[in-house]
């Protein structure tokens, strides 16, 4: 890690309205809510809605809602879905830096059970073709880069994720990565190599376990791990802080991790310490799970 990048995270206090670059997916969520999921070959009635999604886009939208100034770098199709996403994100305060692909915009089928827990079936499509050339030539005054792990977990977009982190470090930005999917971390060695030197890793408890637990601190400077109703914990080489989650009725857990990331990053970039930043992240996640859909 460069000395400039270290300073950006540990000493720079940018106040409210930090400019943050998010690199990740923008897509549509096809959300299916059923009282019970049928067995293979069976049938069930369900309530189905189509709304905006994509982990990168969700995080950017929550960053804007928390007071930051996000730019979302993503690859989308030349279709009505992309037009809708661009319009909704822009209206919510997100600057869209979209590249256009011949493939359709990313779509994700989200199965939500009666407890609000979700299972996802993703077709990244255009998002899987994100390339280093899609990244901005400069970061236009940004102080932080957040990367959605889906970019690194797909071989076709992995070079873009690696290039984004390298460019951010060279420009003196602080960096964060959300691994996003424990099931896709069966062999974490490449992922750990890609995130070496990152300032903050933002995994779920399952993702942290898949990456080797607290040994991941050999690769990154700090970890803020979420564990659903148990709350969240900050870990670095000298600090361990835990913040419990408050009681909240869970309507839909989709996007909760993305909201947590945004709440924590906004507070941290404004000068908050680990505990205050965790509380901000937990509060944003509570807002997310208390409503339907992944956006604020």
N, C-alpha and C positions, 0 to 999 in steps of 0.2 A: 504494500500500500504506500502511496506517495505521502510525503509530509503534508502536502496541501490537502489531500483527502482526509487525513487524520484531523487536521485543524478544522475542516469544514464540519465534522460531526461533533467534536468534543468541545470546541470553543466558540464557534460562530453562533450567534443568537440573532436570528433574522426577524423575529417578531411575527405578528399575525400576517397572513397573506403571502406566505412563502410560495415561490414558484417551484413547482415539482413536475418533473417529467415522468410519466408512467408509460412503460412499454408492455403491451399485453394484448389480449383479445377483446374485440367488440363483436357482439353477436345478439341473436334473439334466443330467449328462453321459451320453450314450449312447456308450460308448467301443468302437470297432471296431478290433480288431487283426488284421492279415492279413499273411501272408508276402509277398504282393504284391497290389497293387490291380489289379482286372481292367480291361480296356479297356471303353469304352462298349458296352453290350449283352452283356457277358460275365458270368461267374460266378466266385466264389472262396469258399473256406471261410474262416471268420473266427471269432475269439473275441470275444463281445460281452458287455459288462457295463454296468450302469446304476448310477451313483453320484452323489454330491453335486458340484456345480460352481457356476459363475458367478464371474466375476472378483472382484467385490466380496466375495462370501462366502468365496472362497478366501483373499483377503488378510486378511480378518477372522479366519479360522481360524488362519492362520499367525501373525498378530499375537498371538493368545492363546497359541499354542504357544511363542512367543518371550518371553512374559512381560508383554505389554501387556494392557490391559483394553478390548477393542473393543466398540463398539456398531455393528451393521450396520443401515443404513437401506435398505430395498428394497421393491419392490412384487411381490407374488406372487398366484397364483390361490387360489381357495377349493377346494383339492383336496388329495388325499393327498400329492402331491409337496411341497406347502408344509408340511404337517404333519411330514413326514419331515425336511425341511431345518431347520425350526425346532427339532425335537428334537435333531438331531445337532449343530447349531451351539451350542445351549444347553449340551449335555453337554460340549462342547469349550471352554467358557468365553466364548462370544460372547453378548452381549445382543442380542436380535432386536427391532428396531423396524420391523415389517412392516405395510404397508398391503395391503389385499385388493382384488383386481380381478376383474371378471367373466371376463376372459380367463384361460387356463391359465397355470400357472407356466412360466417360461423353460425351454427345452430346447435342448441343443447336441449335435449328432452330431460326435464326435471320431474322425477316422481316424488311426490310429497305424501308421507303417510299421516295418519290421524294425529300423531304426536308432533308434527311439524318437521320431522327429520327428512332429509332429501337424499335421493340417489340420482346420479347424473349419467346420461348417455350423450357423449359429445361428438360432433362432427365439426372439426376446426376449419375445414375447407380453405377459404382464402387466408385465414389466420395462420395456417400451417406453412404458408409461403412467405411469411415475413422475412426480409433479407436485410443484410447490413446496409445496402443502398437506400432502404426505406427510412433509416435513422436521420434525424436532423443534422445538417452540416455543423451547427453550433447549438448550444443549449440556451441561448438568449436570456441570460441572467438567472437561470434556474440554479438552485442550491442543492437539490437532491434528485436522485433518480431511483425510482421504484420499479422493479422488474417482476412480472408475474412468472412463476416457475413453469407454467405450461409452455412458454417459449423455449426454455432449456430442455424440457422433457420430450420434445418432439424433434427428431433428428433433422427434419427439413428446416425448422426455424431456429435451431440451436446456434448456428453461427451469428444470427442477429442478436440473440441474447448475450452471447459472449462479447460481441462488438460493442453493445450498449454499455456493458459494465466497464470495459476497457476505456471507452471514450469518456465516460463519466469520471473515472478515476483520473484520467489525464487532464480533465478540465477542473479538477479539484472539488467535484461534487461528492457529497456523502451518498451512500448507496444502501438499498434494502432489497431483499428478495423474499417472496412468499413461495414455498415449495408447491403448494396447492393440492397435490394429490399423492397420498401415501401409497396407493396401489400402483403408481407408476414409478416408484422408487425401489424396485426390486434389487437393482444393482446400483447403489448410490455413488460409486466411485467417480464416475464422470461428472455427476452433479456437484459433488464436493469439490472436485478440481475446478469446475466452472465458477463456483461462488467463493473461492479462496480470496480472502482479503475484504469481503463484503462487511460493511459496518454493522448491519443488523439483519438477522434471519428471523422470519416471522412464520414459524410452523405451527400446525396443530400438534397435539401430543402424539398422535399416530405418526405424523410426518417426522417429528423429532426422533421417535423410536426407530423409524425406518432408516434414518441417517446416522444412527449410532449413538443416540442419546446425547449426553452432555459432552461427549468427546468431540462433537462438532465445533466446540469452542477452539479447537486447534486450527480451524479453518476460517472462522469468522470472529469479529470482535465482540458481538453480543447477540443474545437470543431473547426474543419475547414470544413465549409459547402459550397458546390458548388450549384450554381443556374443557370446553363447553360450560356446563353449570358449575364446574369447580373453579372457574375464573381464569386468571392468566398470571404468568410468572416471568420476571426478567432475570436473566442469567448473564453474567460476564465474568471475567477472571477474578474480580474482587467483590462482586455484589450478587445477592440473591434477594429478590423482592417478590412477594406474592400479593395479589389483589383478588378477593373473592368476587364472584358474580352475584349480583342481586337477583331476587326472585322476579321473574317476568313470565307472563303467559306466552308460550311459543306458538306463533301462527305459522311461521315458515323460516327455517334456518338458512335458506338460500342467501348467500351474500354476507352472512354474518362475519366470516373471516375477513372479507374485503373491507367491511365497515370498520372492524377492529383495527386493521392496518392503517386506515385513513385517520381514525381518531388518534391513535398513538403517534403517528408520524407528524400530524399537525401540531400536537402538543409538544413533542420532542423538538421540532424545528423552531418552536417559539421559546424554547429554553427550559422546558419542564424536565425534572429529574425522572428517573425510572418509575417511581411509584405514581407520580402524577400522570405520567404518560400512559401507564397501564390503565389507570382509572378512566382516562379519556377514551382509550380504546375499548374498554369494557362497556362504557356508556353508549358508544356508537353501536357496538354489537347488539346491545339490548334494544336499541331503537330498531335495528334491522330485523331481529327475530320476532318483534312484536307486531309486524305488519306483513302483508303478502307481497312477494316480489323482492328483488335483490337491490333495489335502488332507494335512496332517501326520498 
